[in-house]
Amino acid sequence: MPSPTYHRSLQAAHSGATTLNDERSSPGTLRVTYATQHDPHDVTEWSGSIMFVRKALEQQGVRMDVLGRLQRNRVLASRILSRLSGLVRGGMNPLTDPTRTPAMAHHFARSIEQHLKARPTDVLFAPSSIPLAKVRCDVPMVFYTDATFSGLIDTYSDGRPFPKGYLEQGHALEREALQRCSLAIYSSEWAARSAVEEYGADPDRVRVVPFGANMERATEHAAVAADIATRGNDRLELLFLGVAWERKGGPKALEVARLLHDRGVPVRLRIIGCVPPVRDLPAYVEVTPFVAKSTPEGRALLTNAMRKAHFLLLPTLAECFGIVFAEASAFGVPSITHAVGGVPTAVHHDRNGLLFGLDEPASAMADRILSLFGDERAYRELALSAHAEYSERLNWRVNGARLADLLREAARRGAVHPAHPVEMAAH
């Protein structure tokens, strides 16, 4: 069972505080090496979070030494071989990540260790546990991510089988990264619990910092309040935003819209990001295929859609966090979703949305939506509360400061050298 220390860390995360509110580090610029397989300057990588984490820390005065796109060519070759071997054996899950192997972990480690020889740092930081599992260095290591390996397998497998060896290697690498890192930071209590309960992570070295909305500019209260006031009740605007139609709960979203329409509610369900595999969609459903968030046109389209929506209707079946919930909150748009995975950290019930159980019917969602749509005051209060949640805990200004504090804490803690680390030969 998790220790009281672990529960206190979750309570601190829930309240928006960090463990360092009363213990700031001494003045001086913190030097952080940011190591990642991705491009930390590309807004399309990992929904933009890789880039926004980097920028958030830079805005806190952290000196970021970026080591990105680790061993890119080898990763591409490994992925091709992985897919080919899957076709030959016929049983490999297409979600198998070729970077979660001892061979790749050792290659990442060599690149990082070579980099550190030439560029001293105070903390080695990664937006994933993968690059750090095999690193041997005398500086503290920290990672910040949305799930453990176990959480990813449980969340996204859809019941498809994974090779036994791949699972064994993945769990071993996850455990080793947790043993070697001074701090493991997760975006949700769900992921943090998995690290402690499933991998035996030291609760004193586990923290929770929610992801922020991946937006270049903050939304101001006055502007959001004005948008909320213009939404009116002449037509109920529902927004479904996602590329994975089934996993994001598209069929249930369609059913919710149908129930409301059948009750005589003037409704529009706007689907952005995918094309539903449904023939003869009703007239009240509008579809916009994939939108490039990296372009001004794409950002403008998404911004306008958010500003006009009454609700983000995303009854997701599996989710590690859901940055879109933070972004909806930024526009004062309450989210209607399921309490799965890390979602309850992103969406607090009756504060920036409504959480439902997976087994609750679409009619339950339709009932609550209709109740709020018909009560202008109640809807306005929930929408303004959603923006308050964004302002207080779901933006990168706040969470960048929390991350910077935790990296300073790691620098004070120093490196961790486990007595009996998990070892597995490279293949």
Protein Blocks (a to p, Z undefined) as FASTA:
>chain_A
ZZfklmmmmmmmmnopafklmoccdedddddddddfbdfkbfkggghlmmmmmmmmmmno
pacdddehihklmmmmmmmmmmmmmmmnopacfklcfklcfklmmmmmmmmmmmmmmmgc
fbdcdfbfklmmmpccfbdcddddfbdfklmmmmmnnopacdfklmmmmmmmmmmmmmmp
mbdcdfbfklmmmmmmmnopafklcccdddddddfbdcdfklmmmmmmmnommbccdddd
dfblmlnommmmmmmmmmmmmnopacddddehiacdbehiafkbccdddddfkbmklmmm
mmmmmmmpmbdcdddfbdfkopmlmmmmmnopacddddehjlmmmpcghkloccddfklc
fklmmmmmmmmmmmmklmmmmmmmmmmmmmmmmcfklmmmmmmmmmmmmmmnopaddfbd
cddddZZ
